[in-house]
Amino acid sequence: MSETEKNIIPSIIGIGAYLPEKRLTNEDLEKLMDTNAQWIIERTGILERRILTEGKGASFLGIKAIEHLYSKTGFNAAEIDGIICCSSNPDYKFPATACIIARETGINSGFAFDITAACGGFLFALDIVSAYMKSGKYKQIIVVCAENLSAITDFSDRGTGILFGDAGTAVLLKAMDNNYGVVDVKIKSDPAQAENIIVKGGGSAFPISPETVSNEYTKIRQDGRAVFKSAVNAMADVTNIILSRNGLSKEEVKFVIPHQANLRIIEAVAKLLDFPMEKVPVNIHKYGNTSSATIPLVLSELEQHLVPGDKVVITAFGSGYSYGAAYIQWAY
């Protein structure tokens, strides 16, 4: 039987995570902007977020996450076919942050490249890995989410400055001939509203200049109301697609894990899907919105509560609008 004839799917066999030590609390933000701690909690569910203060780029977060992954799995670097890095704020325009991470971790026998899908990045990376492994070309790939968002956050803007935190995750996926792994992925985009979440400056449309800096084009901006409604509907819709085409009942799904963007968004998605919050893990109160890293962070905290065969559905939504959902049967 050829590789393409087998039921090859990528199985998650390890997760590493790294969170900076510095905590930025709501009380700290009261000193930086016109807000108060209770207002932030009521609107976002966030109590604190982690901030990278070492003067390092996003690669530092990814490197630390891979080091944690290695401490848990002891993977052989020579057997890793590649690194895909998801980052909303990479180290450089080029080279790819994945290449920096590969060099510093000694994982240099395969490919390394970045993708940009903001908060949806992990889902898009899973879809790429799934296609690669089903083709038979690659056996082991690490998906890194390296999100240094504090460097592009305006901490005087209470519309965005209260939301974001920094984190790194590293997920090791291995091609397996069984049903335990990433069974199905659905990704979509709604480009008509692409610029509702944006960092306007620094690209070819608005290169770095005194004007773009003074206008703070290098900071995250979003239309909060438009994003809220779109995020809820999109994540619910694409999750229903995954449930339907895999014949999954709500009863047999152990967890539905939405992107940790805002507690009110998470609760609204759960309500639309008719899932009790007991099945919808939340950690946004501890870390804020860490973009593509939020779902792997939740999974890393759930490891001890999962057993092989447990059915998990994940869904995310981000700038672009880029969003998606995936069905995972837990492998370990």
C-alpha positions in Angstrom: 0.0 0.0 0.0 1.4 3.4 -1.0 1.7 6.3 1.4 -1.1 8.2 -0.4 -3.4 5.1 -0.1 -3.0 5.0 3.7 -5.1 7.0 6.1 -2.2 9.4 6.8 -3.1 12.3 9.1 -0.9 14.5 11.3 -1.0 13.6 14.9 -0.1 16.0 17.7 2.5 14.2 19.7 3.8 17.1 21.9 3.2 20.7 22.8 5.6 23.2 24.2 4.8 26.7 25.5 6.5 29.7 26.7 5.1 32.7 28.6 7.2 35.8 29.5 7.5 36.4 33.3 6.3 40.0 33.3 2.6 40.3 34.1 0.7 43.4 32.9 -2.4 43.7 35.0 -5.6 45.7 34.5 -4.5 47.8 37.4 -1.2 48.5 35.6 -3.2 49.6 32.5 -5.2 52.1 34.6 -2.0 54.1 34.8 -1.4 54.0 31.0 -4.9 54.9 29.6 -8.3 56.1 30.5 -9.8 52.9 31.8 -10.4 50.9 35.0 -9.9 47.3 35.9 -13.5 46.4 36.3 -14.4 47.9 32.8 -11.7 45.7 31.2 -13.0 42.5 33.0 -16.6 43.2 32.0 -15.8 43.7 28.4 -13.0 41.2 27.8 -12.7 38.8 30.7 -9.0 39.6 30.9 -7.3 40.0 34.3 -3.7 40.2 33.0 -1.4 39.4 30.1 2.3 38.5 29.7 4.7 41.0 28.2 8.1 40.2 26.6 10.6 42.6 28.2 13.9 41.0 27.2 14.4 43.2 24.2 14.0 40.2 21.9 11.9 39.5 18.8 9.2 37.0 18.2 11.8 34.3 17.5 12.8 34.3 21.2 9.3 33.2 22.1 9.4 30.4 19.5 12.9 29.2 20.6 11.8 29.0 24.2 8.6 27.1 23.2 10.7 24.6 21.2 13.1 24.1 24.1 10.1 23.3 26.3 8.8 20.9 23.6 12.1 19.1 23.5 12.2 18.8 27.3 8.8 17.0 27.1 9.3 14.8 24.0 13.1 14.5 23.4 12.5 14.7 19.6 15.4 14.1 17.2 16.2 17.4 15.4 17.5 15.4 12.4 14.1 13.8 11.9 12.2 17.1 11.8 11.3 17.9 8.2 10.4 21.5 8.8 9.3 24.4 10.9 6.3 26.6 10.0 6.1 29.8 12.1 2.9 31.7 12.6 3.5 35.3 13.7 1.6 38.6 13.5 4.9 40.5 14.3 7.9 38.5 13.0 11.5 39.5 13.7 12.1 40.9 10.2 10.4 41.4 6.9 12.9 38.8 5.8 14.5 36.4 6.6 11.7 34.3 7.9 11.4 34.1 11.7 11.2 30.3 11.2 14.7 30.4 9.8 16.0 32.2 12.9 14.2 29.7 15.2 15.6 26.7 13.2 19.1 28.0 13.4 19.0 28.7 17.1 17.4 25.3 18.0 19.6 23.2 15.7 16.6 22.1 13.6 18.3 22.8 10.3 17.9 19.7 8.1 14.6 20.7 6.6 12.5 23.7 5.5 11.6 26.8 7.5 9.1 29.4 6.5 6.5 31.9 8.0 2.8 32.3 7.3 0.7 35.4 8.1 -2.9 34.7 9.0 -2.9 36.6 12.3 -5.1 34.9 14.9 -6.1 32.2 12.4 -2.5 31.2 11.8 -2.5 27.9 13.7 -5.5 26.6 11.8 -3.9 27.6 8.5 -0.7 25.9 9.5 -2.5 22.7 10.4 -4.1 22.7 7.0 -0.7 23.0 5.3 0.8 20.3 7.5 -2.2 18.0 6.7 -1.7 18.4 3.0 2.0 17.9 3.3 1.7 14.7 5.3 -1.1 13.2 3.3 1.1 13.6 0.2 3.7 11.4 1.8 6.5 14.0 1.4 7.0 14.8 5.1 6.8 12.9 8.4 7.4 15.3 11.2 6.8 19.1 11.3 6.8 21.6 14.1 4.3 24.4 14.0 5.5 27.4 16.0 3.3 30.3 17.0 5.5 33.2 18.1 3.5 36.3 19.0 5.3 39.4 20.3 2.2 41.6 20.1 3.2 44.0 22.9 5.7 45.6 20.4 2.9 46.7 18.1 0.2 47.5 20.8 -0.7 51.0 21.7 -1.1 51.0 25.4 -2.8 54.4 25.4 -5.7 53.0 23.2 -8.3 51.2 25.4 -9.9 49.7 22.3 -6.8 47.5 21.6 -4.3 48.1 24.4 -6.3 46.0 26.9 -6.4 42.9 24.7 -3.1 41.6 23.6 -0.3 39.6 25.3 2.9 37.8 24.2 3.4 34.0 24.1 5.1 31.3 22.1 4.0 27.7 21.4 5.5 24.8 19.5 3.4 21.8 18.4 5.1 18.7 17.1 3.0 16.8 14.4 3.9 13.4 13.1 2.4 11.5 10.1 0.5 8.5 11.5 -1.6 5.8 9.8 -4.5 5.9 12.2 -7.5 8.1 13.2 -5.7 9.9 16.0 -4.7 13.3 14.9 -5.9 16.2 12.8 -8.8 14.5 11.1 -10.3 17.5 9.2 -9.5 21.2 8.7 -11.7 23.9 7.1 -10.2 27.3 6.4 -11.9 30.4 4.9 -11.3 34.1 4.3 -13.6 37.1 4.0 -11.4 39.6 2.2 -14.1 42.2 1.9 -13.5 43.2 5.5 -9.7 42.5 5.5 -8.7 45.9 7.0 -10.9 45.9 10.0 -8.0 44.5 11.9 -4.8 46.1 10.7 -1.2 47.3 11.3 -1.2 49.9 8.5 2.5 50.9 8.5 5.7 49.1 7.7 4.7 47.4 4.5 5.0 48.6 0.9 1.8 50.5 1.0 2.9 52.7 4.0 6.7 52.2 4.4 8.3 53.3 7.7 8.7 57.0 7.7 8.4 59.9 10.2 4.8 60.3 9.1 3.8 56.6 9.6 5.5 56.6 13.0 3.9 59.9 14.2 0.5 58.6 13.0 1.2 55.3 14.9 0.5 53.3 11.8 2.9 50.7 13.3 0.3 49.8 16.0 -2.7 47.4 15.9 -6.0 49.1 15.1 -9.4 47.4 14.8 -13.1 48.1 14.4 -14.1 46.4 17.6 -17.9 46.2 16.9 -17.5 44.9 13.3 -14.9 42.4 14.4 -17.0 41.1 17.3 -20.0 40.3 15.2 -18.0 38.8 12.3 -15.8 36.7 14.7 -18.8 35.1 16.4 -20.7 34.3 13.2 -17.7 33.0 11.3 -16.4 30.7 14.1 -19.8 29.3 14.7 -20.5 28.7 11.0 -17.2 27.0 10.2 -17.4 24.9 13.4 -20.8 23.7 12.3 -19.3 22.8 8.9 -16.7 20.6 10.7 -19.3 19.0 13.0 -21.6 18.2 10.1 -19.2 16.8 7.6 -17.6 14.6 10.2 -20.9 13.4 11.7 -20.0 14.7 15.1 -22.7 15.1 17.7 -22.3 17.7 20.4 -22.4 14.9 23.0 -19.3 13.1 21.7 -17.2 16.3 21.4 -15.2 16.6 24.6 -14.1 20.2 24.1 -14.7 23.1 21.7 -11.8 25.5 21.9 -12.4 28.9 20.3 -9.6 31.4 19.8 -9.2 33.4 23.0 -9.9 36.8 21.6 -12.4 38.1 24.2 -14.5 36.3 26.8 -17.7 37.8 25.4 -16.9 36.5 21.9 -16.1 33.0 23.3 -19.4 32.9 25.2 -21.4 34.1 22.2 -19.8 31.4 20.0 -20.7 28.7 22.6 -24.3 30.0 22.7 -24.7 29.9 18.9 -23.2 26.4 18.8 -25.4 25.3 21.8 -22.3 24.0 23.7 -22.2 24.5 27.5 -19.3 26.5 28.8 -18.2 23.5 30.7 -17.0 22.2 27.3 -15.5 25.4 26.2 -12.1 25.9 27.9 -11.0 29.5 28.7 -7.7 30.9 29.7 -8.0 34.4 28.3 -8.1 35.8 31.9 -4.5 34.8 32.4 -2.9 35.7 29.1 -5.1 38.0 27.0 -5.3 37.6 23.3 -2.0 36.0 22.1 -3.2 35.7 18.5 -2.2 32.4 16.8 -0.8 31.0 20.1 -4.1 31.0 22.0 -5.4 27.6 20.9 -2.1 25.8 21.4 -1.8 27.4 24.9 -5.2 26.0 25.8 -4.3 22.6 24.4 -1.1 22.6 26.5 -3.1 23.2 29.6 -5.6 20.5 28.7 -3.1 17.7 28.0 -3.6 16.1 31.4 -7.3 16.0 30.9 -7.2 14.3 27.5 -6.9 10.7 26.6 -6.3 9.0 23.2 -9.4 9.2 21.1 -10.9 12.2 22.8 -12.7 14.4 20.2 -11.8 18.1 20.2 -12.9 20.9 17.8 -10.9 24.1 17.5 -11.8 27.3 15.8 -10.2 30.7 15.2 -10.8 34.0 13.6 -8.3 36.8 12.8 -7.3 39.7 10.5 -8.0 39.1 6.8 -10.6 38.1 7.8 -8.9 34.6 8.0 -10.7 31.9 10.0 -11.2 28.2 10.3 -12.0 25.1 12.4 -10.5 21.7 12.8 -11.5 18.3 14.2 -8.8 16.5 16.2 -8.8 13.1 17.8 -6.3 13.2 20.6 -3.3 11.0 20.1 -1.7 10.7 23.5 
